[in-house]
Amino acid sequence: MKTQYYTASSLDGFIATEDDSLEWLFPLADLNDSSYPNFIDEVGALAMGSATYEWILRNSDKVAAEAGSVWPYSQPVWVFTSRVLPVLEDSEIRFVKGDVRQVHHEMRVAAGTKNIWIVGGGDLAGQFHDAGLLDELIIQIGSVTLGRGKQLFPRRVLSPILRLISVRQMGVGMVELRYEVGK
């Protein structure tokens, strides 16, 4: 079992625009041509920040067109937030706040032998890293620059902590980098 941060980023290190838009990402690659189908099969629990959750709610038509339903996950999801957010029916969502260490154990139990996916954002993944709970970064870099926005991983991590374990080209617009996080 691993705790993994799987995400897409612009060349200049942003996962979303300043207003949390992901529109830049969609023209770059087909989800089915990526590692996502195999990746999600190995996921038993998810951690998500409130901005990611709210993006799914705001873009429910796009999500349903891509995933076949408004809520694309069958696994239990922990949404980290300090606010009250609407609950989607027919979903296993738990709203939590505070230290990720306190929630990680619950997530491990729910995941069983499968992995935990840190969906986003970058600061949430950084909190798991800071707590020594992050095992792997899987980052798909798109051939665009945003100039500013939500940072991929707003932490200072110096070598040899991150060890590159694979590189995979995805069409002409993306590349996937997989890093193991040293302990």
C-alpha positions in Angstrom: 0.0 0.0 0.0 1.2 3.5 -1.0 0.1 7.0 -0.4 0.4 8.7 -3.8 0.0 12.2 -5.1 -1.3 11.7 -8.7 -1.9 14.9 -10.6 -1.3 17.0 -13.7 0.8 20.2 -13.9 1.7 22.9 -16.4 5.3 23.2 -17.4 5.7 26.0 -15.0 4.4 24.1 -12.0 0.7 24.9 -11.6 -2.1 22.4 -11.2 -4.9 25.0 -11.7 -5.3 28.6 -12.6 -5.8 31.2 -9.9 -9.6 30.7 -10.0 -9.2 26.9 -9.7 -9.8 26.2 -13.4 -8.6 23.0 -15.1 -9.7 23.9 -18.6 -6.0 24.1 -19.7 -5.7 20.4 -19.1 -8.5 18.8 -21.2 -7.1 19.5 -24.7 -3.7 17.9 -23.9 -4.5 14.2 -23.6 -7.2 11.6 -23.5 -7.6 10.1 -20.0 -8.0 6.6 -21.4 -4.5 6.9 -23.0 -2.9 7.8 -19.7 -2.0 5.6 -16.7 -5.2 6.7 -15.0 -7.4 3.6 -15.7 -4.7 1.3 -14.2 -3.9 3.7 -11.4 -7.6 4.1 -10.2 -8.0 0.3 -10.1 -5.4 0.2 -7.4 -6.9 3.0 -5.3 -8.9 2.2 -2.1 -9.3 5.6 -0.6 -8.9 9.3 -1.6 -7.9 12.5 0.1 -9.1 15.7 -1.5 -8.9 19.4 -0.7 -12.0 21.6 -0.7 -11.0 23.5 -3.9 -10.9 20.2 -5.8 -14.2 19.0 -4.4 -15.8 22.4 -5.3 -14.4 22.2 -8.8 -16.1 18.8 -9.2 -19.4 20.2 -8.0 -19.1 23.3 -10.3 -18.2 21.2 -13.3 -20.6 18.3 -12.7 -21.7 18.2 -16.4 -18.1 17.8 -17.6 -17.3 15.2 -14.9 -20.5 13.2 -15.8 -19.6 13.3 -19.5 -16.1 12.1 -18.8 -16.7 9.6 -16.0 -20.3 8.6 -16.6 -21.6 10.1 -13.3 -21.5 13.4 -11.4 -19.4 11.8 -8.7 -16.6 9.8 -10.4 -15.3 7.8 -7.4 -16.6 4.5 -5.9 -14.0 4.6 -3.2 -14.4 6.5 0.1 -13.2 10.1 -0.1 -12.0 12.4 2.8 -12.5 16.0 1.8 -10.2 18.3 3.9 -12.1 21.6 4.6 -12.8 24.0 7.4 -16.1 25.0 5.7 -19.5 23.4 5.4 -19.9 22.1 1.9 -22.8 20.4 0.1 -22.9 16.6 0.1 -23.4 14.7 -3.1 -25.9 11.8 -2.9 -24.7 8.3 -3.5 -21.1 9.1 -2.5 -18.9 8.0 0.3 -17.7 11.4 1.4 -16.3 12.4 4.8 -15.6 16.0 5.6 -12.6 16.4 7.9 -10.2 19.1 9.1 -7.0 19.3 11.0 -3.8 17.2 10.9 -3.6 14.7 8.1 -1.9 12.1 10.4 -5.2 11.7 12.4 -7.1 10.9 9.2 -4.5 8.8 7.5 -5.0 5.8 9.7 -8.8 5.8 8.9 -7.9 6.0 5.2 -5.5 3.1 5.4 -8.1 0.9 7.1 -10.7 1.8 4.4 -8.2 1.2 1.6 -7.3 -2.3 2.8 -4.4 -3.5 0.6 -5.0 -0.8 -2.0 -3.4 2.7 -2.3 -4.4 6.1 -1.0 -4.7 8.8 -3.6 -4.0 12.4 -2.7 -6.1 14.0 -5.4 -5.3 17.6 -4.7 -4.4 20.2 -4.1 -0.7 20.7 -3.9 -0.7 22.0 -0.3 -2.7 19.0 0.9 -0.1 16.7 -0.8 2.5 18.8 1.0 0.9 18.2 4.3 1.1 14.4 3.8 4.7 14.9 2.8 5.5 17.0 5.9 4.0 14.3 8.1 6.2 11.6 6.4 3.1 9.8 4.9 3.7 10.5 1.2 5.3 7.6 -0.7 5.1 8.5 -4.4 4.5 11.5 -6.7 3.0 10.7 -10.2 3.0 14.0 -12.1 1.7 14.4 -15.7 3.4 17.5 -17.1 1.4 19.3 -19.9 2.9 21.3 -22.7 1.4 24.6 -21.5 2.4 27.4 -19.2 0.0 29.2 -16.9 2.2 32.0 -15.5 0.5 31.8 -12.1 -2.1 29.7 -10.3 -2.2 26.9 -7.8 1.2 25.4 -7.2 2.0 21.8 -7.9 3.7 21.1 -4.6 4.4 24.2 -2.5 7.2 22.7 -0.5 11.0 22.8 -0.6 12.2 19.2 -1.2 15.8 18.8 -2.1 17.6 15.8 -3.5 18.0 12.9 -2.8 14.5 12.8 -1.3 12.7 12.4 -4.6 14.0 9.5 -6.8 12.8 9.4 -10.4 11.6 5.8 -11.1 9.9 6.2 -14.5 9.2 8.6 -17.4 6.4 8.0 -19.9 5.4 10.1 -22.9 1.6 10.5 -23.4 1.0 11.6 -27.0 2.5 14.9 -28.1 1.2 17.0 -25.2 2.2 15.3 -22.0 4.8 13.3 -20.1 4.3 11.4 -16.9 7.1 11.5 -14.2 6.9 9.0 -11.3 9.0 9.7 -8.2 9.5 7.7 -5.1 9.7 9.8 -1.9 12.6 8.8 0.3 12.0 8.5 4.0 
